[in-house]
Amino acid sequence: KQWYQRRVRGLMYFAIGFALAFGDGRSTGGFVGTTNFFLGAHTDPVDLHHSAAGWIYHWSYCATAATIVAGAIAERTQLAAYVVYSCVGATILYPVITHWIWSGTGWASKTNTESRLIPFVVDDAGGIAVHTCAGMCSLVACYFVGPRQHRLDRKGNFVKDLPKQNTSFIVFGMFVLWFSWYAFNAGPAILAAGQQEVLMGNIAVYTTVCATSSGFVYFFLSVVLRKKVPEPGDLSNGMLAGLVCSTSGCSVIEPYYGIVIGGVGGAVVMMVSKLLNRLRIDDVVDAVAVHLGCGVWSAISAPFFANTNTKVGENSPLYSCGILTGCKDGWKYLGSNMLITLLTIIYVTVIIAPTCFILRQCRILRIKVESERHGVDMVEFEGPAYSNDIKSRRTKMFNDVKNPSPRIGEVNRNCDGV
């Protein structure tokens, strides 16, 4: 699945997406780029993101946004639906939001010195453009695809905890993401004004403090409120929440503020996850809680804790401005971040909701009941994703669940006509 998504997104982002994201958007009022398709001649005199290195860096963001959604709707979605979403996400979804915030001609970009419509948006590493966007995609997709089998019991109650398939891989994946986050967050420092090494060091420390603080708060709240030590998978999400919280203001916030920002993130991910369970929205990996919840908090926190009078980029005459660091104009940047976050949520909903609805009506969104019971890997890819022993135990796990909810059959009939 991930292989297909990266292949499709790589081609679409190379041919179309990167041009829409970082092409010259002056003819569209800063809404979307119109030049530089297939990474051709660049015509924007301001934007520096036109190089091959810039493409590979931003494609990694684009691919990340796809994997977030894939995790949320895992175990019951058809491969064709992933391919369609990858095409939409790499063309008219993620690149458009990217153009608003990061392009040299985007209507809210800090590098747009000619036609910016609002005070610049503080979003250094994608708290809004990547995580809020992907988190909202996940929420809409989870709603349309419906819950997995056995997630509702016969009385319609939501089963909160299903057996994990490989805890070791979950924890290993968390550490891989954590390590990769240093590149994600420190990447914007390349375009900073002087002393890039010092700035990248501060960003790395700030990223680490956010992650550890979030994980600590999540652990503490779980012990105090739930009266139990969190599972490794849940604790991993607590750490990832802090990493997401670090994204928006990573280049303009001092590391010690990461204790507060990451700590709040640990509480946010727990509260949003509990809310989704009450709403009976089945998010396999808590992508909505981690990326939407903490992405929004990252966007809100950056204008509060940003340093005052720190230059935001080499090609921008603007300086950061934090409410809690003595800047009176900080409220303007808070308003800008909240506005762009709201517009991102609305735009994602307008694009993804009709896409999921059409896929469901065409019966290519959700797999059939029998296919879900046997496993997507066996049906869609004609081979097990696990060893025979693990596969047999996984099949037995589903067969041993008693009294599945009759509502699941209703959900599946609505999704694929079974």
Secondary structure as UniProt FT lines:
FT   HELIX           2..12
FT   HELIX           13..17
FT   HELIX           18..22
FT   HELIX           26..28
FT   TURN            29..30
FT   HELIX           37..39
FT   TURN            49..50
FT   HELIX           52..72
FT   TURN            73..75
FT   HELIX           79..88
FT   HELIX           89..93
FT   HELIX           94..102
FT   TURN            104..105
FT   TURN            107..108
FT   TURN            110..111
FT   HELIX           127..132
FT   HELIX           133..145
FT   TURN            149..150
FT   STRAND          152..153
FT   TURN            154..155
FT   HELIX           167..186
FT   HELIX           187..191
FT   HELIX           196..225
FT   HELIX           232..245
FT   TURN            248..252
FT   HELIX           255..257
FT   HELIX           258..278
FT   TURN            279..280
FT   TURN            284..285
FT   HELIX           288..293
FT   HELIX           294..305
FT   TURN            308..309
FT   TURN            314..315
FT   HELIX           323..325
FT   TURN            328..329
FT   HELIX           330..361
FT   TURN            362..363
FT   HELIX           369..374
FT   HELIX           376..380
FT   HELIX           388..400
FT   HELIX           406..416
//
